[in-house]
Amino acid sequence: MEVKEVSALMEEIISIGCTNPEISRNDIAVALVDAISAQGYRPGKHFDTSVESRILNWICEEWPEGDLEFADAASTVLCNLQTVPVMDELPRILNLELREEAKAFLNEVLDEHRKI
């Protein structure tokens, strides 16, 4: 799939997930991973930044304490949302009242981005 198509698919997944509380956050995160995988490796191509921001905010809001399955899927998603606007947003999100687990994880993602 092309990056533009994957962006649209991720937008649809996050929209459905946000409006249907009966769908587990783990299923939504795994669906996002599957969508990202469908595009294959495309260096220099980025997802739509508004979609990435929505996904980043959703991950921060949904971050559960001690749920390793979600953490694994969410970390895969975030590692693939490395456009500059999303990375610029991470420090702002870290200043919000997030659980300590979410802050620690997001700091790790930000540190990884800085190494690139």
C-alpha positions in Angstrom: 0.0 0.0 0.0 1.1 3.6 -0.6 1.8 5.8 2.4 -1.2 8.0 1.6 -3.5 5.0 1.6 -2.0 3.8 4.9 -2.5 7.3 6.4 -6.2 7.1 5.4 -6.5 3.6 6.8 -4.9 4.7 10.1 -7.3 7.7 10.3 -10.2 5.3 9.8 -8.9 2.9 12.5 -8.4 5.7 15.1 -11.8 7.2 14.3 -13.6 3.9 14.7 -11.6 3.1 17.9 -12.4 6.5 19.5 -16.1 6.3 18.8 -16.6 2.6 19.8 -15.6 2.0 23.4 -16.4 -1.7 23.1 -13.4 -2.2 20.8 -10.3 -2.9 23.0 -7.4 -0.5 22.9 -5.2 -3.4 22.2 -7.1 -4.4 19.1 -6.9 -0.8 17.9 -3.2 -0.6 18.5 -2.6 -3.9 16.7 -4.7 -2.7 13.8 -2.5 0.4 13.6 0.6 -1.8 13.6 -0.9 -4.0 10.8 -1.7 -0.8 8.7 1.9 0.5 9.1 3.2 -2.9 8.1 1.1 -2.9 5.0 3.2 0.0 3.5 6.5 -1.8 3.9 9.7 0.2 4.3 9.5 3.6 2.7 12.4 5.8 3.8 11.7 9.5 3.4 7.9 9.0 3.2 5.8 10.2 6.1 2.2 9.7 7.2 -0.2 12.6 7.4 0.9 14.7 10.4 -2.7 15.3 11.6 -3.3 11.6 11.7 0.0 11.1 13.5 -0.9 13.7 16.1 -4.3 12.1 16.7 -2.7 8.7 17.1 -0.1 10.1 19.5 -2.7 11.8 21.6 -4.8 8.6 21.6 -1.9 6.5 22.8 -1.2 9.0 25.6 -4.8 9.0 26.7 -5.2 5.2 26.6 -1.9 4.3 28.1 -2.8 1.6 30.7 -0.7 0.8 33.7 1.0 -2.6 33.3 -0.5 -3.6 30.0 2.5 -5.0 28.2 0.5 -6.0 25.1 -0.6 -2.5 24.5 2.8 -1.1 25.3 4.4 -3.4 22.7 1.9 -2.4 20.0 1.9 1.3 20.9 5.7 1.5 20.9 5.8 -0.1 17.4 3.3 2.5 16.2 5.1 5.5 17.8 8.4 4.3 16.4 6.9 4.7 12.9 5.4 8.1 13.6 8.7 9.9 13.6 7.9 13.0 11.6 9.2 16.2 13.0 5.8 17.7 14.0 5.0 14.6 16.1 8.4 14.6 17.8 8.0 18.3 18.5 4.7 17.5 20.2 6.1 14.9 22.5 7.6 17.4 25.0 4.3 19.2 25.2 2.5 16.0 25.9 5.0 15.0 28.5 4.0 18.1 30.4 0.4 17.0 30.6 -0.8 15.0 33.6 0.1 11.5 32.3 0.7 8.4 34.3 4.4 7.9 35.0 4.5 4.9 32.7 3.4 6.9 29.8 5.9 9.7 30.5 8.8 7.2 30.8 7.8 5.5 27.5 7.4 8.8 25.6 10.8 10.0 26.9 12.3 6.8 25.5 10.8 7.4 22.1 12.0 11.0 22.1 15.5 9.9 23.1 15.5 7.4 20.2 14.4 10.1 17.8 17.2 12.4 18.9 19.7 9.7 18.0 18.6 9.6 14.4 
